[in-house]
Amino acid sequence: MTCLKRTESGTIVEAAGTPPAPQQKALILQRAFLGLDKCNACVGTSICKKLFKDQIRFDWWMSPDTTLPLAEKQSFPGNLTDDSLSWRPVVLSFLSSPRLHSSSDRSICRSVGRQGPCSIEAVLRVTPRFQSLNQSHLLLPHIVKGLAPPLLRCPSQRLLDRVVRRYAEVVDVGSVQMKHFSERDKLRLLYTLAVNQQPLILQMFPGTEGWPFPRYQGSCGRLMVWASSRPLWGLYGSSREFVQRVDVAYQLLHITQGLGHNSLGFLLYYTRLGEDMFGLQDDQRVFITDASSIGVIDLEQGFPPDRPSQTGSDGDIFSCLGQGTSPCHRSPPCSSVRPTQSLTLLCTALLPRLLLTERGAQTTRLPMEGEAEAGRLARNVPLLLGVCADPSQPDWRIMAAVGSLMDLLKPMRPCNPHYTYRYPECRYNQDY
């Protein structure tokens, strides 16, 4: 008979003298790897069944041993199936790296004077911020005030209602009232809001409704799963892929414009840009694969004035979760976000790498392929990118440069079966 004991953190393990069987040891490792031993300070459990039924596969999960993946490794490529016959690629990612999770967990314990391990959930449950959420049937702006993710920089009630209504980690979704949320559900939502907004953005603005985000598959512990794509950096510097880079550049501009002008009345904007923020699907469609740095402003309700939190929760232990021991980054005020901020970041960080190739230390030019269109691009693109990337330019001038750039790129996009996201419509409709 196996003897069990409970640790200080609340985790049940086998007592000394009764080493676990290999299968049980693997299960304990897997649960610790997923962060299930720290729930409900986690994302959720909606995809745990698929993991433990071997319907999601990735290298470490298939053959777990005593050596866990690197402490800095946050994401893993994998495959998911619904019928055990057809598999599709997915990304499995932690809310933050294992090292940062460990650092945050230690900070939570130190906040109550514990130098060693403690029950993370128990500490978070007694905080004023969670108590305020637990006593409310709505997710209110003052409850999320001071949390680090850019989604919550300018929270309106309409935006927070959408967070709750689209939250897929509860059984009964679709209501802005949280009467069907248990304490466990509320803690998971608050923890996710504090650490990483990625799973929430994918749920709030799904690709099935035309948004440029991959499909959210679910979560298990502190691991979340979404549809995979190919990174854009594979296109850089190859003249052979020039027409594809033109197509990607046009899509990026079109996506960025759409984030700022949509029927929902939300302005989605970039707070930073990196090479891994976008990806390509098999049909050559561009998606925003990393939504953790997307800010949202409600253009209909605006945002609440910057006033002290009514609950005194601003600056509490939730404020900097996922950022380790480094000083907590404070975002600029909402009023500092320009309508052209995303376009300027795009023209500075990504478009030059797609449309220009470096020749020498100071010279940038477009790869030439002997086409008249390429000649026009070579003359005009560097000038237009220069205007677009210059934050000292007025918004109207930046938008005019972007419009001219899109007009130049549009007729050069390829129209063939390889680009299934717009083929064969591109043969009959110039809008494609």
Residue pairs with C-beta under 8 A, 6 or more apart in sequence:
2 14
2 18
3 14
3 15
3 17
3 18
4 12
4 13
4 14
4 15
5 12
5 13
5 14
5 15
6 12
6 13
7 13
7 117
8 116
8 117
8 118
8 119
9 37
9 117
9 118
9 119
9 120
10 119
10 121
10 122
11 37
13 28
14 20
14 24
20 28
26 64
29 64
29 65
29 66
29 68
30 51
30 52
30 61
30 64
31 37
31 221
33 60
33 64
33 68
33 69
34 48
34 51
34 220
34 221
34 222
34 223
35 42
35 94
35 101
35 221
35 222
35 223
36 42
36 45
36 48
36 220
36 221
38 105
38 120
38 121
38 221
38 222
39 45
39 121
39 188
39 221
40 121
40 184
40 187
40 188
40 191
41 108
41 120
41 121
41 124
41 187
41 188
41 191
42 188
42 191
42 219
42 221
42 222
43 95
43 169
43 188
43 191
43 192
43 199
43 219
43 220
43 221
43 222
43 223
43 224
44 168
44 169
44 188
44 192
44 218
44 219
44 220
45 169
45 219
45 220
45 221
46 168
46 169
46 218
46 219
46 220
47 56
47 217
47 218
47 219
47 220
47 225
48 220
48 221
49 55
50 56
50 80
50 218
51 61
51 220
55 80
55 81
55 82
55 84
56 78
56 79
56 80
56 81
56 90
56 92
56 225
57 78
57 79
57 80
57 87
58 76
58 77
58 78
58 79
58 92
59 76
60 68
60 69
60 76
61 78
68 98
69 76
69 98
71 97
71 98
71 99
71 102
72 97
72 98
72 99
73 97
73 98
74 93
74 94
74 96
74 97
74 98
75 91
75 92
75 93
75 94
76 91
76 92
76 93
77 89
77 90
77 91
77 92
77 228
78 89
78 90
78 91
78 92
78 225
78 228
79 87
79 88
79 89
79 90
80 87
80 88
80 89
80 90
80 217
80 225
81 87
81 88
88 227
88 228
89 227
89 228
90 217
90 225
90 226
90 227
90 228
91 214
91 225
91 226
91 227
91 228
91 289
92 223
92 224
92 225
93 198
93 223
93 224
93 225
93 226
94 101
94 222
94 223
94 224
95 101
95 192
95 195
95 196
95 198
95 222
95 224
95 322
96 104
96 195
96 196
96 322
96 323
99 324
100 322
100 323
100 324
101 222
101 322
103 324
103 325
104 195
104 321
104 322
104 323
104 324
105 120
107 317
107 320
107 321
107 325
108 118
108 120
108 123
108 124
108 317
108 321
109 115
109 116
109 117
109 118
109 120
109 123
111 123
111 317
112 118
112 123
121 187
123 317
124 130
124 187
124 190
124 191
124 317
124 318
125 183
125 187
127 313
127 316
127 317
127 318
128 311
128 312
128 313
128 316
129 143
129 190
129 311
129 313
129 316
129 318
130 186
130 187
130 190
130 318
132 142
132 143
132 311
132 313
133 139
133 143
133 186
133 190
134 183
134 186
136 143
136 178
137 177
137 178
137 179
138 157
138 160
138 161
138 164
138 176
138 177
138 178
139 160
139 161
139 163
139 164
139 178
139 189
140 157
140 160
141 155
141 156
141 157
141 160
141 304
142 309
142 310
142 311
142 313
143 190
143 311
143 313
144 152
144 155
144 160
144 193
145 152
145 155
145 309
145 313
145 314
146 309
146 313
146 314
146 315
146 316
146 318
146 319
147 193
147 194
147 318
147 319
148 194
148 319
148 320
148 321
148 322
148 323
148 328
148 329
148 331
149 193
149 194
149 195
149 196
149 197
149 292
150 197
150 271
150 293
150 294
150 295
150 296
150 331
151 159
151 193
151 197
151 200
151 201
151 294
151 295
151 296
152 193
152 197
153 295
153 331
153 334
154 295
154 296
154 297
154 298
154 303
154 334
154 337
155 303
155 304
156 298
156 300
156 301
156 302
156 303
156 304
157 301
158 298
158 300
158 301
159 266
159 296
159 298
159 301
161 176
162 204
163 189
163 193
163 200
163 204
164 175
164 176
164 177
164 178
164 189
165 173
165 174
165 175
165 176
166 173
166 200
166 203
166 204
166 206
167 173
167 189
167 200
167 203
168 203
168 216
168 218
169 185
169 188
169 189
169 218
169 219
170 180
170 181
170 185
171 180
172 180
178 185
178 186
181 189
190 318
191 318
191 321
192 199
192 200
193 200
194 318
194 319
194 321
194 322
195 321
195 322
196 292
196 322
197 291
197 292
197 294
198 224
198 290
198 291
198 292
199 216
199 219
199 224
199 226
201 213
201 291
201 292
201 294
202 213
202 214
202 215
202 216
202 226
202 291
203 216
205 211
205 213
205 268
206 213
206 215
206 216
207 213
207 214
207 215
207 287
208 215
212 255
212 258
212 259
212 286
212 287
212 288
213 287
213 288
213 291
214 226
214 227
214 228
214 229
214 279
214 287
214 289
215 226
215 227
216 224
216 225
216 226
217 225
217 226
217 227
218 224
218 225
219 225
226 289
227 281
228 279
229 279
229 280
229 281
229 287
229 289
230 279
230 280
230 281
231 275
231 276
231 278
231 279
231 280
232 248
232 275
232 278
232 279
232 280
232 286
232 350
232 354
233 275
235 241
235 244
235 245
235 248
235 354
236 353
236 354
237 357
239 357
239 367
239 369
242 367
242 369
242 374
243 412
243 413
243 414
244 284
244 414
245 354
245 355
246 354
246 355
246 409
246 412
246 413
247 284
247 413
247 414
247 419
248 280
248 286
248 354
249 351
249 354
249 355
249 409
250 406
250 409
250 410
250 413
251 285
251 286
252 278
252 286
252 346
252 350
252 351
252 354
253 343
253 346
253 351
253 402
253 405
253 406
253 409
254 406
255 286
255 288
256 270
256 342
256 343
256 346
257 343
257 402
259 267
259 268
259 269
259 294
259 342
260 267
260 268
260 269
260 339
260 342
262 268
265 298
265 299
265 300
266 296
266 297
266 298
266 299
267 296
267 297
267 298
267 299
267 337
267 339
268 294
268 295
268 296
269 294
269 295
269 296
269 297
269 337
269 341
269 342
270 277
270 293
270 294
270 295
270 341
270 342
270 345
270 346
271 293
271 294
271 295
271 331
272 293
272 345
273 293
273 345
273 346
273 348
273 349
273 350
274 290
274 349
275 350
276 289
276 290
277 288
277 289
277 290
277 293
278 286
278 287
278 288
278 289
278 350
279 286
279 287
279 289
280 286
280 287
281 287
281 421
282 420
283 419
283 420
283 421
284 418
284 419
284 420
284 421
285 421
288 294
295 331
295 337
297 303
297 334
297 337
303 334
306 333
308 314
319 328
320 328
323 329
338 344
338 391
338 395
339 395
339 399
340 395
340 398
340 399
343 388
343 398
343 399
343 402
344 388
344 389
344 390
344 391
344 398
346 388
347 385
347 388
347 389
347 402
348 389
351 385
351 388
352 364
352 385
352 389
355 366
355 377
355 381
355 385
356 364
356 365
356 366
356 381
356 382
356 385
357 364
357 365
357 366
357 367
358 364
359 365
364 382
365 378
365 382
366 374
366 377
366 378
366 381
366 382
367 374
368 374
368 375
368 378
373 408
373 411
373 412
374 412
376 408
377 408
377 409
377 412
380 404
380 405
380 408
381 405
381 408
384 401
384 402
384 404
384 405
384 408
385 401
385 405
387 393
387 397
387 398
387 401
388 398
388 401
388 402
388 405
390 398
393 401
413 419
413 422
413 426
415 422
415 423
415 426
415 427
415 432
416 423
417 423
417 424
419 426
422 432
425 432
426 432
